[in-house]
Amino acid sequence: MLENVALIGGSSHPTLNKQISEILGIPLTDTLVTRFSDGEIRVQINESVREKRVFVIQSLCHPANDNIMEALLLVDAAKRASAKEVTLVIPYYAYARQDRKDQPRVPISAKVLANLIESVGTDRIIAVDLHAEQIQGFFNIPVEHITAIPLFAEYLQNQNIEDLVIVSPDAGGAKRASKLAKKLGAEIAIIYKMRPRPNAVEVFDVIGNVEGKNCVIIDDIVDTAGTLVAAAEMLLSKGAKSVRACITHGVLSGPAVERINNSKLTELVITDSIPTGNKEIKIKKVLPIAPIIAEVIRRVVEGRPLSILFE
């Protein structure tokens, strides 16, 4: 059934595109992404995709606005080329942290982006660890929501870590922490915090027993690493034996690298949903996300359920 599938890779993450292509045994469709002299993005699909099931792969990481626009243009180009169906595969969904009105006169940016994606005729979304699961409800098209929890669970099991406690850095992530803890047969703890201003975190307390435990913080995004480092310090001050972190999307902007390298974290485990480039983090371990994405694409095409992958 894969013979009627076309893979189109955006320019944000060529390595991931290639890995997915190799796993599925489907060559990437020849696509040209260039710029006009004024900086505007121009795309062209150089092969026929007529009546094909097209999967456009584009991580909406930095530079987010350019990568978003490129993804929209690629979807539009495929639709206008008479593709049977176009699925946008989004390893990292930008603007997801603005998923509600938490202050007066602010936008719901995650919904704005969802509207844009639908406006170009996207038929389906495949996304990895959205910041909030409710973002799926911003779309009026099917959303296949992938989680990296099975990757983290397998990795941690292979480490044979004793006295393990899975920690959510805030109340909102408790469900994610609970899923990982259940897979590992571990306990759970939750850190309560207040964010007085963007990218500034004040940690107050931890709910749960972490004394003498090896803690693993589970989260969807590490950006400037302020929350992560503060959480690690809090846990160690409460008597934790060690603190690791398993975080799906390594945004790692601004002072993140310096903060992590100067922290007391034992290990930072991320996926390659975002290319890390030359960011030298001494304790970093990167898990490949391509096998999960490729299997989801295969199951979507073959009409098989996805839930078994994440149970």
C-alpha beads as a LAMMPS data file, in Angstrom:
LAMMPS data file: protein, C-alpha beads

311 atoms
310 bonds

1 atom types
1 bond types

-500.0 500.0 xlo xhi
-500.0 500.0 ylo yhi
-500.0 500.0 zlo zhi

Masses

1 110.0

Atoms # bond

1 1 1 0.000 0.000 0.000
2 1 1 2.997 2.290 0.372
3 1 1 3.498 2.481 -3.400
4 1 1 0.890 5.254 -3.583
5 1 1 2.648 7.329 -0.895
6 1 1 4.789 10.407 -1.485
7 1 1 7.111 11.798 1.201
8 1 1 7.925 15.489 0.976
9 1 1 10.591 16.740 3.359
10 1 1 10.711 20.374 4.384
11 1 1 14.043 22.074 4.985
12 1 1 13.834 22.329 8.789
13 1 1 15.165 18.828 9.564
14 1 1 16.757 17.044 6.543
15 1 1 18.299 14.317 8.712
16 1 1 14.921 13.298 10.118
17 1 1 13.385 13.339 6.623
18 1 1 16.088 10.967 5.388
19 1 1 15.696 8.604 8.347
20 1 1 11.924 8.321 7.866
21 1 1 12.427 7.772 4.135
22 1 1 14.944 4.973 4.719
23 1 1 12.802 3.199 7.319
24 1 1 9.746 3.209 5.047
25 1 1 11.728 2.429 1.911
26 1 1 10.132 5.388 0.134
27 1 1 12.416 7.926 -1.572
28 1 1 11.845 11.576 -0.748
29 1 1 9.960 13.397 -3.492
30 1 1 12.192 15.843 -5.336
31 1 1 11.247 19.245 -3.950
32 1 1 12.814 22.658 -4.426
33 1 1 12.793 25.204 -1.599
34 1 1 14.406 28.530 -2.455
35 1 1 13.931 32.208 -1.732
36 1 1 13.091 35.187 -3.834
37 1 1 15.518 38.092 -3.683
38 1 1 13.400 39.808 -1.017
39 1 1 13.551 36.741 1.248
40 1 1 10.118 35.300 0.487
41 1 1 9.977 31.494 0.405
42 1 1 9.364 29.690 -2.874
43 1 1 8.622 25.962 -3.111
44 1 1 8.115 23.626 -6.058
45 1 1 7.390 19.895 -6.146
46 1 1 9.367 18.486 -9.064
47 1 1 7.566 15.126 -9.330
48 1 1 3.935 14.211 -9.895
49 1 1 1.902 13.572 -6.743
50 1 1 -1.435 13.243 -8.544
51 1 1 -3.805 10.919 -6.634
52 1 1 -1.060 10.089 -4.126
53 1 1 -1.230 10.121 -0.339
54 1 1 1.280 12.842 0.472
55 1 1 3.062 13.238 3.810
56 1 1 4.782 16.606 4.286
57 1 1 7.392 16.423 7.068
58 1 1 8.310 19.714 8.705
59 1 1 9.410 20.447 12.268
60 1 1 8.216 23.946 13.172
61 1 1 11.361 24.811 15.115
62 1 1 13.617 27.869 14.839
63 1 1 13.222 29.842 12.632
64 1 1 9.610 28.993 13.414
65 1 1 7.884 31.549 11.213
66 1 1 9.893 30.571 8.126
67 1 1 9.363 26.869 8.752
68 1 1 5.639 27.359 9.289
69 1 1 5.295 29.300 6.038
70 1 1 7.286 26.682 4.148
71 1 1 5.058 23.903 5.507
72 1 1 1.914 25.772 4.459
73 1 1 3.268 26.338 0.958
74 1 1 4.290 22.690 0.574
75 1 1 0.819 21.507 1.586
76 1 1 -0.810 24.008 -0.770
77 1 1 1.473 22.956 -3.630
78 1 1 0.596 19.284 -3.086
79 1 1 -3.139 20.000 -2.940
80 1 1 -2.987 22.064 -6.140
81 1 1 -1.055 19.198 -7.769
82 1 1 -4.120 16.958 -7.230
83 1 1 -2.780 14.905 -4.330
84 1 1 -5.413 12.488 -3.044
85 1 1 -4.704 13.391 0.578
86 1 1 -2.108 15.543 2.339
87 1 1 -0.933 14.828 5.872
88 1 1 1.312 17.326 7.646
89 1 1 3.800 15.579 9.931
90 1 1 4.879 17.993 12.677
91 1 1 7.612 16.599 14.953
92 1 1 7.605 19.907 16.877
93 1 1 4.506 22.139 16.925
94 1 1 5.409 25.804 17.407
95 1 1 3.361 28.353 19.379
96 1 1 1.885 25.520 21.461
97 1 1 2.649 27.192 24.779
98 1 1 0.064 29.884 24.024
99 1 1 -2.885 27.501 24.141
100 1 1 -5.321 29.597 26.210
101 1 1 -6.047 33.159 27.298
102 1 1 -4.195 33.367 30.592
103 1 1 -3.924 37.165 30.539
104 1 1 -6.098 39.994 29.199
105 1 1 -5.845 40.873 25.490
106 1 1 -3.536 38.026 24.427
107 1 1 -4.024 35.667 21.462
108 1 1 -4.443 31.908 21.518
109 1 1 -1.534 31.364 19.172
110 1 1 -1.815 27.571 19.032
111 1 1 -5.346 27.974 17.654
112 1 1 -4.224 30.602 15.127
113 1 1 -1.610 28.179 13.803
114 1 1 -4.187 25.380 13.651
115 1 1 -6.445 27.627 11.567
116 1 1 -3.592 28.402 9.174
117 1 1 -2.741 24.726 8.748
118 1 1 -6.352 23.854 7.968
119 1 1 -6.768 26.831 5.628
120 1 1 -4.370 25.373 3.034
121 1 1 -6.340 22.134 2.823
122 1 1 -4.411 19.847 5.167
123 1 1 -6.338 16.587 5.572
124 1 1 -4.587 15.151 8.619
125 1 1 -1.993 16.043 11.258
126 1 1 0.636 13.808 12.831
127 1 1 2.163 15.594 15.838
128 1 1 4.635 14.590 18.526
129 1 1 3.976 15.450 22.189
130 1 1 1.893 18.594 21.876
131 1 1 2.379 20.962 24.803
132 1 1 -1.244 20.360 25.763
133 1 1 -3.340 17.455 24.510
134 1 1 -6.297 19.844 24.178
135 1 1 -4.594 21.418 21.140
136 1 1 -5.945 18.464 19.177
137 1 1 -9.364 20.049 19.661
138 1 1 -8.251 23.200 17.831
139 1 1 -8.391 21.200 14.590
140 1 1 -11.449 20.050 12.656
141 1 1 -9.384 17.354 10.922
142 1 1 -7.932 14.101 12.319
143 1 1 -4.910 14.558 14.590
144 1 1 -2.666 11.575 15.276
145 1 1 -0.910 12.476 18.522
146 1 1 2.383 10.625 19.063
147 1 1 4.142 10.480 22.410
148 1 1 7.803 9.811 23.139
149 1 1 6.960 8.136 26.454
150 1 1 7.630 4.596 25.095
151 1 1 11.096 5.746 23.961
152 1 1 11.908 7.158 27.382
153 1 1 10.500 4.096 29.153
154 1 1 12.636 1.704 27.103
155 1 1 15.750 3.818 27.623
156 1 1 15.275 4.069 31.390
157 1 1 14.526 0.350 31.722
158 1 1 17.830 -0.415 30.028
159 1 1 19.640 1.808 32.551
160 1 1 18.459 -0.378 35.471
161 1 1 18.012 2.618 37.776
162 1 1 16.893 1.717 41.292
163 1 1 14.630 3.758 43.602
164 1 1 13.135 5.580 40.627
165 1 1 10.680 8.464 40.962
166 1 1 9.120 10.167 37.927
167 1 1 8.694 13.895 38.477
168 1 1 6.397 16.349 36.739
169 1 1 7.815 19.907 36.803
170 1 1 4.278 21.302 37.181
171 1 1 0.722 20.179 37.872
172 1 1 -0.171 20.315 34.186
173 1 1 2.325 17.592 33.339
174 1 1 1.125 15.156 36.003
175 1 1 -0.696 12.966 33.465
176 1 1 2.459 12.615 31.346
177 1 1 4.524 11.720 34.422
178 1 1 1.892 9.223 35.535
179 1 1 2.013 7.414 32.169
180 1 1 5.786 7.023 32.316
181 1 1 5.697 5.985 35.974
182 1 1 3.106 3.310 35.187
183 1 1 5.294 1.828 32.444
184 1 1 8.276 1.689 34.790
185 1 1 6.451 0.682 37.955
186 1 1 7.824 3.824 39.608
187 1 1 6.466 6.389 42.048
188 1 1 5.459 9.904 41.012
189 1 1 6.135 13.380 42.404
190 1 1 4.906 16.810 41.311
191 1 1 6.652 20.163 41.644
192 1 1 4.520 23.232 42.266
193 1 1 5.804 26.467 40.804
194 1 1 4.863 30.031 39.957
195 1 1 6.098 31.810 36.830
196 1 1 6.177 35.574 37.685
197 1 1 7.249 36.517 34.138
198 1 1 8.163 34.704 30.897
199 1 1 11.260 32.476 31.193
200 1 1 11.518 33.118 34.948
201 1 1 10.510 30.368 37.367
202 1 1 10.224 30.295 41.140
203 1 1 9.946 26.776 42.510
204 1 1 7.989 26.369 45.716
205 1 1 7.606 22.772 46.779
206 1 1 7.480 19.143 45.713
207 1 1 4.580 16.822 46.402
208 1 1 5.770 13.258 46.897
209 1 1 8.725 11.497 48.472
210 1 1 12.038 12.086 46.682
211 1 1 14.471 11.611 49.565
212 1 1 17.112 9.045 48.637
213 1 1 15.476 8.560 45.230
214 1 1 16.789 8.754 41.676
215 1 1 14.487 11.304 40.084
216 1 1 13.558 11.621 36.412
217 1 1 11.874 14.846 35.323
218 1 1 9.528 14.275 32.371
219 1 1 8.389 17.215 30.218
220 1 1 7.549 18.108 26.628
221 1 1 9.818 21.136 26.074
222 1 1 13.125 22.415 27.410
223 1 1 13.613 25.974 26.174
224 1 1 15.852 28.243 28.246
225 1 1 16.136 25.457 30.875
226 1 1 15.188 27.765 33.739
227 1 1 12.371 25.489 34.889
228 1 1 14.482 22.367 34.482
229 1 1 17.503 23.596 36.442
230 1 1 15.335 25.071 39.208
231 1 1 13.409 21.803 39.460
232 1 1 16.642 19.811 39.725
233 1 1 17.908 22.076 42.497
234 1 1 14.603 21.729 44.354
235 1 1 14.708 17.925 44.187
236 1 1 18.322 17.737 45.344
237 1 1 17.540 20.100 48.225
238 1 1 14.811 17.656 49.258
239 1 1 17.337 14.815 49.440
240 1 1 17.120 13.280 45.970
241 1 1 20.070 11.016 45.151
242 1 1 20.233 12.100 41.489
243 1 1 18.174 14.009 38.932
244 1 1 17.822 13.155 35.254
245 1 1 15.472 14.661 32.689
246 1 1 13.577 13.114 29.772
247 1 1 12.221 15.871 27.543
248 1 1 10.772 15.390 24.072
249 1 1 11.616 18.682 22.389
250 1 1 15.072 20.184 22.939
251 1 1 14.472 23.802 21.936
252 1 1 17.526 24.838 23.998
253 1 1 17.455 28.565 23.307
254 1 1 19.306 31.456 24.944
255 1 1 21.217 30.430 28.089
256 1 1 19.960 26.819 28.042
257 1 1 23.251 25.113 27.182
258 1 1 25.235 27.039 29.795
259 1 1 22.575 26.477 32.456
260 1 1 22.427 22.736 31.838
261 1 1 26.202 22.329 31.708
262 1 1 26.516 24.205 35.014
263 1 1 23.667 22.320 36.672
264 1 1 23.733 19.214 38.837
265 1 1 21.681 17.172 36.382
266 1 1 23.049 13.668 35.880
267 1 1 21.682 13.339 32.338
268 1 1 19.439 15.106 29.822
269 1 1 17.596 12.759 27.448
270 1 1 15.826 14.361 24.480
271 1 1 14.538 13.225 21.094
272 1 1 15.679 14.553 17.744
273 1 1 12.297 16.141 16.939
274 1 1 14.348 19.347 16.645
275 1 1 17.878 19.358 15.186
276 1 1 20.297 20.169 18.007
277 1 1 23.076 21.342 15.689
278 1 1 26.309 22.227 17.454
279 1 1 24.822 22.710 20.927
280 1 1 27.409 21.007 23.124
281 1 1 25.723 19.632 26.214
282 1 1 28.014 17.293 28.113
283 1 1 25.257 15.142 29.605
284 1 1 22.983 14.973 26.538
285 1 1 21.535 11.740 25.136
286 1 1 19.452 11.968 21.939
287 1 1 16.861 9.302 21.116
288 1 1 15.687 8.926 17.484
289 1 1 12.034 9.790 16.835
290 1 1 12.037 8.630 13.180
291 1 1 11.098 4.969 13.882
292 1 1 7.896 5.978 15.697
293 1 1 6.914 8.550 13.053
294 1 1 7.596 6.068 10.250
295 1 1 5.479 3.385 11.912
296 1 1 2.612 5.843 12.414
297 1 1 2.760 6.823 8.734
298 1 1 2.712 3.131 7.777
299 1 1 -0.296 2.422 10.001
300 1 1 -2.204 5.475 8.750
301 1 1 -1.705 4.333 5.153
302 1 1 -2.656 0.727 5.940
303 1 1 -5.643 1.724 8.073
304 1 1 -4.317 0.030 11.207
305 1 1 -4.800 1.330 14.776
306 1 1 -2.105 3.412 16.457
307 1 1 -3.046 2.918 20.099
308 1 1 -1.042 -0.303 20.419
309 1 1 2.156 1.710 19.836
310 1 1 1.628 3.797 22.963
311 1 1 -0.112 1.469 25.414

Bonds

1 1 1 2
2 1 2 3
3 1 3 4
4 1 4 5
5 1 5 6
6 1 6 7
7 1 7 8
8 1 8 9
9 1 9 10
10 1 10 11
11 1 11 12
12 1 12 13
13 1 13 14
14 1 14 15
15 1 15 16
16 1 16 17
17 1 17 18
18 1 18 19
19 1 19 20
20 1 20 21
21 1 21 22
22 1 22 23
23 1 23 24
24 1 24 25
25 1 25 26
26 1 26 27
27 1 27 28
28 1 28 29
29 1 29 30
30 1 30 31
31 1 31 32
32 1 32 33
33 1 33 34
34 1 34 35
35 1 35 36
36 1 36 37
37 1 37 38
38 1 38 39
39 1 39 40
40 1 40 41
41 1 41 42
42 1 42 43
43 1 43 44
44 1 44 45
45 1 45 46
46 1 46 47
47 1 47 48
48 1 48 49
49 1 49 50
50 1 50 51
51 1 51 52
52 1 52 53
53 1 53 54
54 1 54 55
55 1 55 56
56 1 56 57
57 1 57 58
58 1 58 59
59 1 59 60
60 1 60 61
61 1 61 62
62 1 62 63
63 1 63 64
64 1 64 65
65 1 65 66
66 1 66 67
67 1 67 68
68 1 68 69
69 1 69 70
70 1 70 71
71 1 71 72
72 1 72 73
73 1 73 74
74 1 74 75
75 1 75 76
76 1 76 77
77 1 77 78
78 1 78 79
79 1 79 80
80 1 80 81
81 1 81 82
82 1 82 83
83 1 83 84
84 1 84 85
85 1 85 86
86 1 86 87
87 1 87 88
88 1 88 89
89 1 89 90
90 1 90 91
91 1 91 92
92 1 92 93
93 1 93 94
94 1 94 95
95 1 95 96
96 1 96 97
97 1 97 98
98 1 98 99
99 1 99 100
100 1 100 101
101 1 101 102
102 1 102 103
103 1 103 104
104 1 104 105
105 1 105 106
106 1 106 107
107 1 107 108
108 1 108 109
109 1 109 110
110 1 110 111
111 1 111 112
112 1 112 113
113 1 113 114
114 1 114 115
115 1 115 116
116 1 116 117
117 1 117 118
118 1 118 119
119 1 119 120
120 1 120 121
121 1 121 122
122 1 122 123
123 1 123 124
124 1 124 125
125 1 125 126
126 1 126 127
127 1 127 128
128 1 128 129
129 1 129 130
130 1 130 131
131 1 131 132
132 1 132 133
133 1 133 134
134 1 134 135
135 1 135 136
136 1 136 137
137 1 137 138
138 1 138 139
139 1 139 140
140 1 140 141
141 1 141 142
142 1 142 143
143 1 143 144
144 1 144 145
145 1 145 146
146 1 146 147
147 1 147 148
148 1 148 149
149 1 149 150
150 1 150 151
151 1 151 152
152 1 152 153
153 1 153 154
154 1 154 155
155 1 155 156
156 1 156 157
157 1 157 158
158 1 158 159
159 1 159 160
160 1 160 161
161 1 161 162
162 1 162 163
163 1 163 164
164 1 164 165
165 1 165 166
166 1 166 167
167 1 167 168
168 1 168 169
169 1 169 170
170 1 170 171
171 1 171 172
172 1 172 173
173 1 173 174
174 1 174 175
175 1 175 176
176 1 176 177
177 1 177 178
178 1 178 179
179 1 179 180
180 1 180 181
181 1 181 182
182 1 182 183
183 1 183 184
184 1 184 185
185 1 185 186
186 1 186 187
187 1 187 188
188 1 188 189
189 1 189 190
190 1 190 191
191 1 191 192
192 1 192 193
193 1 193 194
194 1 194 195
195 1 195 196
196 1 196 197
197 1 197 198
198 1 198 199
199 1 199 200
200 1 200 201
201 1 201 202
202 1 202 203
203 1 203 204
204 1 204 205
205 1 205 206
206 1 206 207
207 1 207 208
208 1 208 209
209 1 209 210
210 1 210 211
211 1 211 212
212 1 212 213
213 1 213 214
214 1 214 215
215 1 215 216
216 1 216 217
217 1 217 218
218 1 218 219
219 1 219 220
220 1 220 221
221 1 221 222
222 1 222 223
223 1 223 224
224 1 224 225
225 1 225 226
226 1 226 227
227 1 227 228
228 1 228 229
229 1 229 230
230 1 230 231
231 1 231 232
232 1 232 233
233 1 233 234
234 1 234 235
235 1 235 236
236 1 236 237
237 1 237 238
238 1 238 239
239 1 239 240
240 1 240 241
241 1 241 242
242 1 242 243
243 1 243 244
244 1 244 245
245 1 245 246
246 1 246 247
247 1 247 248
248 1 248 249
249 1 249 250
250 1 250 251
251 1 251 252
252 1 252 253
253 1 253 254
254 1 254 255
255 1 255 256
256 1 256 257
257 1 257 258
258 1 258 259
259 1 259 260
260 1 260 261
261 1 261 262
262 1 262 263
263 1 263 264
264 1 264 265
265 1 265 266
266 1 266 267
267 1 267 268
268 1 268 269
269 1 269 270
270 1 270 271
271 1 271 272
272 1 272 273
273 1 273 274
274 1 274 275
275 1 275 276
276 1 276 277
277 1 277 278
278 1 278 279
279 1 279 280
280 1 280 281
281 1 281 282
282 1 282 283
283 1 283 284
284 1 284 285
285 1 285 286
286 1 286 287
287 1 287 288
288 1 288 289
289 1 289 290
290 1 290 291
291 1 291 292
292 1 292 293
293 1 293 294
294 1 294 295
295 1 295 296
296 1 296 297
297 1 297 298
298 1 298 299
299 1 299 300
300 1 300 301
301 1 301 302
302 1 302 303
303 1 303 304
304 1 304 305
305 1 305 306
306 1 306 307
307 1 307 308
308 1 308 309
309 1 309 310
310 1 310 311
